[in-house]
Structure formats: structure tokens, C-alpha cells
Amino acid sequence: MELLLLILGGAAGTLLRFFIEKGVLKVWPGDPALWKPFTVRFAGCFTLGILLGSVIVHDLPATYYMLLGGGITTFSILGLQLVEMTGSWLYGVAGLRAFVRWLVGTGAAAVGVVVSMR
């Protein structure tokens, strides 16, 4: 059952990521390349927050967390960017970027939890 939830969550998250990225390309003026990962990460964290709140409110098994299985968030891309920046001696920029993304992701997840628990 858990494997099936992980597969379904990964597929749903990947599709959601695709549609979010296409939407950002259509509405963002200029070059949206920097905003695509940010928008996807924010939406992913917000959605995970909603899922977490729903699991808490409806007393669902924790295996329901796997429904989004990481397919939508871009933490692997963040890790790659941080490695590239530190390799280029951009420690301050890498640290600031990591902190801001953590802050935005945590905030989005917290808002998602609050929204889903109302």
C-alpha cells in the first residue's frame, strides 16, 4: 500500500509541478527561470502543509504523507545550486539563498496547515 501511495504521489506531484511551471512561464513577464523553482517549491510546501493538516484533522494514517512523495518540491535542485555556489566561493550568497528558501518553504507549509485545519 505504501509503495502504491508513493508511486501515485510521485506521479501526481510531477504533473502538478509541470503545470505550475507552464503557468509561471505564461504569466511571468521577462525571464521566469529564477522564479520557476521558487514557485514550485512554495506550491509544494504549501500543498504538503495542507496534506499534513488534513492528516491531523481527519486522523488519517501517516502513510498519506507519501501522496506527494517529493515529486513537486525541488530540494535536489536547491542542493545542486548550493554545491555549485560554494564551489565558486559564493558562501554568503549560498547561505542567504538556503535561509530564504527554508524560510519561505517553512512559512508556506505552516500556512497550508493552518488553512487545512480550519
C-alpha positions in Angstrom: 0.0 0.0 0.0 2.8 2.4 0.9 4.6 1.8 -2.4 1.4 2.4 -4.3 0.9 5.7 -2.4 4.5 6.7 -3.1 4.1 6.0 -6.9 0.8 7.8 -7.1 2.1 10.7 -5.1 5.2 11.0 -7.2 3.2 10.9 -10.4 0.7 13.5 -9.1 3.5 15.7 -7.8 5.3 15.6 -11.1 2.2 16.5 -13.1 1.4 19.4 -10.7 5.0 20.6 -11.0 4.7 20.5 -14.8 1.5 22.6 -14.8 2.9 25.1 -12.2 6.0 25.6 -14.3 4.0 26.1 -17.5 1.7 28.5 -15.7 4.7 30.6 -14.4 6.0 30.7 -18.0 2.7 32.1 -19.2 2.1 34.8 -16.6 5.6 35.9 -15.6 7.0 38.9 -17.5 10.5 38.5 -18.8 12.7 35.5 -18.0 10.9 33.4 -15.3 13.9 31.0 -15.0 14.7 32.2 -11.5 11.1 32.1 -10.3 10.1 28.7 -11.6 11.9 26.7 -8.8 10.8 29.2 -6.2 7.2 29.0 -7.3 7.3 25.2 -7.5 8.9 24.9 -4.0 6.4 27.3 -2.5 3.4 25.4 -4.0 4.9 22.1 -2.9 5.5 23.2 0.7 2.0 24.8 0.8 0.5 21.6 -0.5 2.4 19.4 1.9 1.2 21.7 4.7 -2.4 21.2 3.5 -1.9 17.5 3.4 -0.3 17.5 6.9 -3.3 19.5 8.3 -5.7 17.1 6.6 -4.0 14.1 8.1 -4.1 15.7 11.6 -7.7 16.9 11.4 -9.1 13.7 9.9 -6.8 11.4 11.9 -5.5 9.7 8.7 -2.6 7.3 8.8 0.8 8.9 8.4 1.3 7.0 5.1 -0.8 9.6 3.4 2.2 11.9 3.5 3.6 9.9 0.7 0.9 11.2 -1.7 3.2 14.0 -2.7 6.4 11.9 -2.3 8.7 14.8 -3.2 7.7 14.8 -6.8 6.8 18.5 -6.7 9.4 20.1 -4.4 12.8 20.9 -5.8 15.1 20.3 -2.8 17.5 18.3 -5.0 17.9 21.3 -7.3 18.5 23.5 -4.3 21.2 21.2 -3.1 22.9 21.2 -6.5 22.8 25.0 -6.7 24.3 25.3 -3.2 27.1 23.0 -4.1 27.8 25.0 -7.3 27.8 28.3 -5.4 30.1 27.0 -2.6 32.4 25.6 -5.3 32.6 29.1 -6.8 33.4 30.6 -3.3 30.0 32.3 -3.1 29.4 31.3 0.6 27.4 34.3 1.5 25.0 34.0 -1.5 24.6 30.3 -0.9 23.9 30.8 2.8 21.4 33.5 2.1 19.7 31.5 -0.6 19.4 28.5 1.6 18.0 30.5 4.5 15.4 32.3 2.4 14.3 29.1 0.7 14.0 27.4 4.1 12.1 30.4 5.5 9.7 30.5 2.5 9.2 26.7 2.5 8.5 26.5 6.2 6.2 29.5 6.0 4.3 28.0 3.1 3.9 24.7 4.9 2.7 26.4 8.1 0.1 28.4 6.1 -1.0 25.2 4.4 -1.5 23.5 7.8 -3.5 26.5 9.1 -5.7 26.7 6.0 -6.4 22.9 6.0 -7.3 22.8 9.7 -10.0 25.5 9.5 
